[in-house]
Amino acid sequence: MDTHDVSNAPEYLGYLHAHKQNLKNAKALKGRPEKPQKSKDEILMQFMFRQMVNTKAPADTINIRSSFLPPAYPPCYTPFIKLKKVMIKNMCLETHHRDRYLLVKTVTPADTMTAVMAIIEDEDGSVLMLQLYNQEQELWNAHSMKENTVLVVKEPYVKVMADGDYGIRVDHLSDVWFVPEFDDLVPLSWRKRVTQADEDASYWKMKGSEHFSQGDYRSAILCYSKTLDAHPSPELVVIAQLNRALSFLKSYRFDATLKDVEHVLQVSELSEKGLFRKAQALYQLRRFQDSCETHAILAEKYPINTQAANEYSRASARLVEQGSGKYEFRKMILEAKKRRPPRLDRGTYIGPAGDLLLCEKAFSHAFHDEDASQDLRLLLNVDMDKATIGTQTERIELVAQKLYKNPSLIPDFVDLHHGTYKSADVLEVDGIPVVDTFLVKTIILLNGFGCPLFSRESHIGALKGDDDTAKKVNGQFHSSGVWLMASHINHSCMSNARRSFIGDMMIIRASKDLPPNTEITFWYKSPMSRDPKEFPANLQHWGIRCDCILCQEALSTSSSILSTRNRIWADLRRLFKTSKINLRKIEDKVSTLAGTYSQPASEVPHLTLESPYLSLAAIYASSRKLEKSVEFGLKTLESLGFVIQGG
């Protein structure tokens, strides 16, 4: 909804057609043995050259980066113990090697474009490109893909890439495992030290703290886990679990944080660090009531902990917002202006019905700063035959990562509309969450909202005739998000609610008095920005049909009258754009257009008349013909269904 759909734009249609042809060509190679087209040195040299070119690219230019979604395929649901090792030389093109795993190490530093990429090598010395999707921010920011990183790729998918070379593509987060260098899977020839696995618990605790201080939380978690496996003393168990809980907290893995602190609190019921980390994790999971209850215990036992007291105040404020719907909207606007990305720390308010129906914090929000040099992404989706520009690719990554790190959030998300897509009901394999990226993608593309930074500024810009802003009002926003509650609201061209945005907060207000038990509806596609020929509303993307009076009128009107209406409307657009406007001719055309409606506007709004009436009112106002201006101003309101008395 309101995203920048370019599926039918001529300048982007070629990308979609080319991608379809590439998929068709690749499919013809399915099952063929993967035979290197280039030598190992050539593959390495080409990769390093590409990396150098990317590094030297001007930072102040805005580029459009293409992302191609392959046909959907499921993640690996097979336990690792049942998988068999496969070597690169034995793999086939365009094939998902089910019940197999590939053990490799990176032989180059990682690069990133639309995926995290590196050249990998197996134990035989064969090399291939690896593309890890939906991990760019996670791996790039943490520097977790250094040279000589050992990985397991489960059920590897060998792909013919867009440039014709071969590579392994990984879309599902759980299909790649970063193997610690001390793991038994790592061949001796790849190890830096052979004796690490025999170190004691104190050693692993020390190594964990070193990694933590360097911001390498993934390695810190692994080392604290090794501490717990190395028969530590009871005191060291508590320390390791508290430290690992903090590492989980820093990694946004709040479910795992809670598990560790619960173990600590079973041993030490009033552990200050345990209670504080529990309260923080609950807050991040938006369980504000539980967070406040934990903070209350903490405040009673440790009243001088000022940091905890501040966090308690914050959680209490969220509870008030959640229960009362009272927000300082001016303050929210100021915050959103300063923050980049503009993610606000607020609670979600849901009813009871009144003017403010819903004020919801985004489940996930991806911001594109229109005022900064920031690349845009073109997402090509063959399954849906769609091409969109904006932050959809980033949003898929954000949601996949959020669910993978916090599987307790999965049920509410997968409850959203996902069309005919079916996914297995497997949430965990080998103790690791399994998130179907293509289910995430489908839900996001069916339930996502394009959004401005501020709806108010966007609306004012449109009223002033700002063409660029007007485009955004008509559904071309590059920032986007998912709001779980709002996603359950259906479309109607005759909506009874309107949505607006402040940063990543969606505010939904009633646009009319609502009798009890009235279904709340808003626009998926605005009827005000549609051509007459776009009625009834085309909602095929969502698999629904609108039965509002506007769409019913279009269905019941003969094709000849609709054709006449479309032709006159197109003529009017052209007449208003001529250098010398013929007002008499325009008024005659408008009168003829009004004659194509058989029902009064008070029963079925005449939307095609709104724009020409308003334009005539503005033209007459500018030429000081105020009576004519008022006449057409009133006609504008009447065309929208308003009944004017005494005007």
N, C-alpha and C positions, 0 to 999 in steps of 0.2 A: 504494500500500500504506500503510495507516494514515493516510491523509489524511482530512480532514473532508468526506465526501461528503454533500451535502444534496439530491441529485437527487429523493428521494422525500419530503422534508420539506415539509409543507403550506405553511409560511410562505415557502418559497423556490420551490415548484413554480410559483407564479404568475409569478415572474420569467422562468422558462424558457419557459412557455407564451406570455407576452407577447412575448418575444424572437422566438419562432417566428412569431407573428402579424405582428410588425413586418417580419421577413424576407419573409414571404409578400406583405405589402402592397407592400414595396419592389420585389419581383420583378415585380409587375404594372406597374411604371413603367419597366422595363428598356428601353433604347433611345430613350426620350423625350429631346428636347433639354433641356439644362440651362438653364432660364430662371429667373433670380433671383426668389425670392418676395418679397424685400425690397430696398430701395435700399442703396447702398453705405454711406450714413451710418447706416442702421438696423442693418446687419450689424456695423459698427464699434462703435456704441453698445451693442448687445446684448452683444458680446464684452467690452467694457471693464466693463460693469455686472456681468457674471458673474465677471470677474476680481476686482473690488472685493469682491463678496460672499464669494468664496472666501478672500480675504485676511483678512476680518474674522471668519471662522468661529472659534469657541472652540477653543483648542489642546488643552484637556484632555478633549475628548470623543472617544469611540471610534465611528467611523462604519464602515459597510459600503459599500464602493465597488464598483459593478458593472462588470465588463468583459465585453464580448460578442465572441466569436470569430466572424468571418464564415466562410462556406463557404470551404474551402481553395482557394487559387489560387497558381500558380507565380510566382517572381520573374522579372524581366526577364533573359533570356539573350542578348539582341541587342546587339551592339557599338554604342556610342553613334553612331558615324559612319553607321550605317544607320538611325537613328531620325530621324523628321521632326517638326518643331515643330508643336504644336497650341495653339490659344488656348482660353481658358475658354468663350467663347461658342459654340465648335464642338463641345464635348464633350456626351456623353449620360449620362443617369442609369443607375446600376447596370451600368456598362460598364467593362471594362478596355480602355483604348485602346492596343492592341498596336501595336508599331512606331512609337510616338509618344513625344514628351517635352514637358513643360510647363516653361517658364522663368518663374519668379516671384520676387518679393521679399516679405519680411514687412513689413507696414505697422502691426503692433502688437507689443508685447513678447510673449514666450511665456507661456503659462499651462499648468498641468498638473493633470490629474485622473487619468484612467486612460490618458491619452496626453499628449504634448507638443503643445499646440495654439497656433495663431496664425492671424490673418487674412492671406491672401496676395493679391498683386495681379500681374496680368500686364502686358505692355507696352501693352495696350489700355485699362488702367485697370479691368478687371473684377476683382471680388474674390470670395473664397470661403474657407471655413474649411479649414485643413490640420490633419490629425491624424497625428502620427508616433508609431507604437507601437514598443515595445521600445527606446526611446531616452531614457526619462525621467531615469534617473540620469546617463547619459552627457552629455546636453545641459543638464540643469538644474544639475548641479553645476559644469559648466564655463562656464555662462552663454554657451553657443554659439548661442543663438537670439535674438539681439538684433534690435531693429527695423532694417529695411533689409538683413537677411541675404538674399543671393541664393541660390536653390536651383534645381536641376533635379530634377523628379520624372519618373522613367522609367515609361512605360506606366501613366499615372495612372488610378486607380480612383475614379470619382465615385460617392459613396454617399449614400443617404438615411439620415440619422443618426437616433438614437433619439428626438430631439425633433422630427423631421419636417423639419428644415432639411437643406440639402445641404452636402456637404463632400468633400474628397479624403482618403482613408484610405490610409496607407502602412504595411504590416506588415513588409516585407522591408528590412533595413538597406541593402542595395546598391541599392534602388530610389530613394534620394534622395541627391543629391550637393550638398554645400555648396560653392558656387562662390566662389573667391577674388575679391576685388574687382578684382584686376589681370588676371583672365582675359579673353581675347578675347570670350567669350560674354556678358559683362556689357555691356548697352547703355550708350552714352556718357551718357545722361541719368540713369543710376543710379549713375554713378561719382563718388567723392569727389575723386579726382585722375586726370587723364588720362595723366600721364607716368610713372606708377609702373613700368610694364613695361620702361622703358628704363634703370632704375637698374642700377648695377654690382654685382658679387658682394659687395663689402665692405658696401654699403648693405643688401643682403638678409640678410647675416650679422648685422649690427647689429640689424635689425628682428626677426630670429629670437630674438636674445638678450633683447630687450625683452619680447617675448611670453612667453618662457620664464620670466623673472623675475616676470611677473604671473600665472603658472600657466596661461596659455593655450597648452597644448601643441599643440593642433590648428593654431593659427596659426603657432606656432614651427616645426612640421614643414614647413608650406607655404613659409615663408620660407627655411629651410635648403635645401629642394629647389630654390627659385629661385636660391639661391647656387650650387648645383652646375650649374644650367643656364646661368649667366651667365659661363662661361669663366673660372673662378677659377684662381689659381696652385696648384701642387701642394700647397703648405703649407696653403692655405685649403681645399682639397678635404678634407684629413685633418681639419681643425678642424670643418668643416661636417658631415662624416659622424659624427664623435664627438659633436657637439652634437645632431645629429638622432637618433643612437642613444640618447642620454640622454632626449630628448623622447619617443621611442618607449617607452623603459623606463618613464617616468613615466605613459604612457598605457596601460600593460599590453599593449603590442604587442611581445611578446617575439620573435616570428619576425622581424619587421622589424628589431629591434635586432641580432639575430645577423647579418643580411645586411649591415648597415652596418659592424659591427665586423670582419667577415671581410674586407671591402674594405680597411679600415684596416690590418689585420694582414698583408695581402699586401704592403703598402707598408712598414709598420713592424712587423716580426714580434713585437717585444717592447714594443709600446706599452702603458704601464701602464694608461691609461684604457681602451684597447681590450680588454685582457685582463680587467680588472675588470668592465666592462660585459658582456662575454661570459659570465663566470662567473655574474653576477647573473641574466642572462636564462635561462641553462641551469637555474639553480636554480628560477626561477619556472615553468619548463616541467616541473619535477620530474625533470629529467635529472641526478640528483645525482652519478652517477659521472663524467659529462662535466664537471660543474661543479667537482668536486674535482680532476680532472686539470688543468683550467685554473688553478685556485687554486694547485696545486703549482708550476706555472711561475711564477706571480705571486709566490709566497712566496720562491722561490729568487732571483729577480731583484730583488725590491723588499721585502726583509725588514722594513723599518721602516714599511710601510703597515699600521697597526694596524686600520683599518676592514676591509681585505681579510682580515687575519688572523682577525678576529671572524667574518666571513662564511664563511671556510674552516672554522672550528670548527663553525659551524651546518650547513654542507653535510655535513661528516663525521658529525655526529650523526644526520642523516637516513639516511645510508648504513648506519650501525650498526642503526638501527631497522628499516630495510628488509630487512636480512640476518638479523637475530637475533630479531625479534619481542619485544625487551625494551623495555617502556615503563614510565615512572613514572606509573601511572594516577592516583595521588593528586594528583600535581602537575598532571596534565591537568585534573582536576576543579576544582582551585583556579584554574587559568588560565581555564577555561570560565566560571566564576562571575564573573570580573572583566571578561572581554572582551565587548564588544557591537559587532558580532555575535560569537558565540563560535566564531570560526574559529581552529583550532589549527595551529601550525607543526610538523607531524610527517610522517614517512615512512609509506608503505604497506607492510605486511608480508603476504605471501601464503605460507602453508604452509612446510614440509611438514606433513602432517596431524598433529594432536595436539589438546590441549585448545583452544588458540588456533588457529583455522583462518585467520582473516583479521582484520586491523586496518587499515581503509581510510580514507584521507582523502577527503572528498567532492570530486567533480569540480565540483560547484556546490551551494551551500547558502544557503537564504533563511530568515532567522530572524525569528520573531514573538515579541516580548517580551510575555508574558502579564501582566507586572507594570507595563507602561508604557502610556500613552495613545497607541496606535498603531492606525491604521485597518486593518481587515480587508478583504480583497478577495473578492468573489463572482465566480467565473469561470464564465460560461455558455458551454457548448460544444455547439452544435447537432449537429455531425458525430458526436459520441459520445453525444449526449443526456444530458449530464452537467452537474451544478452542484456546484461545490466551493468551500469557504471556506478561506482561508489564504493561502499565499505562492506559489501555483502561477504566478500572473501575473508576479510578480517573478522567479521562477526561469526562466521562459521568456525573459525579457529578459536575465538574467545569462548564460544559456547561449548565446543568440544572439550577444550581444556578445563573449563569450569565444571562440567559434568564428570569428567575423568578424575579430577582431583576431589570432587565432593559428590559421590554417587547418591547421597541422600536427596540430592536435588533432582535426580533423574525422573522420578514418577510424575511430578507436576509438569515438567517440560514435555515429556513424551505423551502426556494427556492432550496436548494441543493437536489441532487438525493436521493430519499428514497424508490426506488423500488415500490412494490405494497402496501406498508403500507399506510393505510388511517387513518386520524385523524380528529376529529370534528373541525369545524372552529369557536371554542369558545375560546377566548383569555382571558376572565375575568368573574369571578362569584363573586358576593358580593363585588366588588371592588378589588378583589385579582386576580393577574395573574394566569392563568392555563397553565402549561407546561406539555405536554404529554411526560413523561420520555422515553417511548418506541419509540416514534418518534425520540427523541434526540439520543437514542441508535442506532436506525437504520441508521440515517444520519451519525453518528460518525463512525460506523463500515463500511459504504460504502464509506466515503469520507475522513477518517483519514489517516495520513501519519506517518509511523515510521520514526524516524530521529536520526542521531548521534548528538553529541554536536558540532562537526565540520566535515563537509564532507571532507575537505582537509586532516585532520589527518587520518580519516577512509580510504581514498583512498590510502594514502602513506603506511599505515599499510598493506593493501591488496597487494600492489606491492612488499613489503618486504617479503611477505609470512607469515605474522602473521595470523595463523589459526583462532584465536579468532576474529580478526578484519575482516578477510575474511568472516566469518559467518555473521557479521553485514552488510557487503557490499551486501551479497546475501539475505538480507531482514529479519534480525532478530534483529531489534532495539527494545529496551524496552521503550525508550522515544517516545512520540507521540504527534501529534497536529492536529488541523483543520485550514486550510487556505482557506478562502471562495472563493477568486478569482481562486486560483490554482486548487480548486476542480472541476471547470468547464472545465478543460483541459482534453481531451480524451486521451485514450491509442493508441499507435501504436508501434509495435516492431521496425519499421523503423522511430523512433521518430526524430523530427527536433529541439528539445529543451532538455536541461538537467537541473535538479534541484539540488541544493546544500543547505546546512544549516549552519548558524552561530547562535547558541542558538535557539531562537524561530523565527528567520527570515529565510524565504525561498527565495532563489535567483534563478531565472529561466533565463537562457541564451540561445540564439539561438545556435544550433550546426552546422548550415549551413546557407547559404544565403537563405532568404525566399522571394519569389516573392510576390507582393501585393495580399491580400485576401487569403493567405495561412492559413489553420487551424493549430494552434499550437498543437503539440502532444508531450507526453513523455511516458515513460514506467510506467505501473502499476506493471508489472512483467518483470524483465530484461531478454531479450532473451539470454544474454551472460551466464547466470547462469543456464539455463534450459537444461535438457536432450533432445536428439533428439525426444524422444517419447512425449515430452511435447509441440510439435507443431502439429496443430495450438494452439495458446495460449488459455488456459482455463480461460476465464473471466466470467464464469457463476455467480460468486459471485456478479458481478456488473450488470449482465443481458445484457451484450453486447458481440459482436463478432468482432475480429480483421480481417480486410480484406487486410492487408499489403502483400507485395510480398512473404515474408517468410512463412506466414500462407497459402497463396494461393498455394505456391509450395508444401507444405506438404499435402494439400488437393488433389492436382492434381497428386501426386506421388502414384504409386501402393503400396498396403500394403506389398507386398513381398520385394520391394526395401526399404521401410521404415524399415521393420523388419531387413533386412541385415544391413542397416545403424546403427540401434540401437545396433545390436550385435557387429559390428566391433568397434563402439565407446566404448562399455563396455569392449571389449577385450583390447583396447588401454589403458584405465584407469588402468586395471589390470597389463598390461605389464610395464607401467611406474612405478608401485609400487614395482616391483620385485627387489630383492637385486642385481642381476646381469642383467643389462639392455641389451637386444639384439637389437641393433640399426637397423640392417638389417631387422629383422622381423618387427620392428615397422614401418620402412619406407615402407615396402611392404604393411602393413596393412593400412597405411595412403594413399598410392596410390590407394588401393582398395576402401577406403572410398570416395576418391575424385571421383571415377568412378560412385558413386551412384547419382551424380548430373548431370542433362541433360543440364542445362543452365549455362553459364559462371558466375563466381562470380561477375563480374562487373554489371550483371543484377540482380542476386539473390545471396547475400552473402552466402558463405558456412560456417556457424558458427561452425559446428562440427569439422572443420579443424583448427580453430584458436588456440585452446588450444594445440593440439599435435604439430602443426608447431612451436608454441612459445616455447614449452618444448624442442623440438629438437634443436632449435636455442640456447637455454640456455645451453644445454648439450654440444653441439659442441663448444660453446664459452669457457666453463670451461675447456675443454680439448685442447684448443688452436687451434682448427680446424676452423679458422676464415672464410674461404671461404664457408664451409658448414653452419656455423652460419649465415653468411649474406644471403645465399641462402634461408634458412628456415625463416629468419627474413622477407625477402621480400615476401615469400609465405604467411606468417602470415598476412601481410597487404593486399595482393591480395585476400585472403580468405574473408576479410571483405568488399571487393568491391572496394578497391583502385586500380587505374591503375598506374603502375610504368613505367615510361619512362626513358630509359638510365641507369637503375639499373643493 
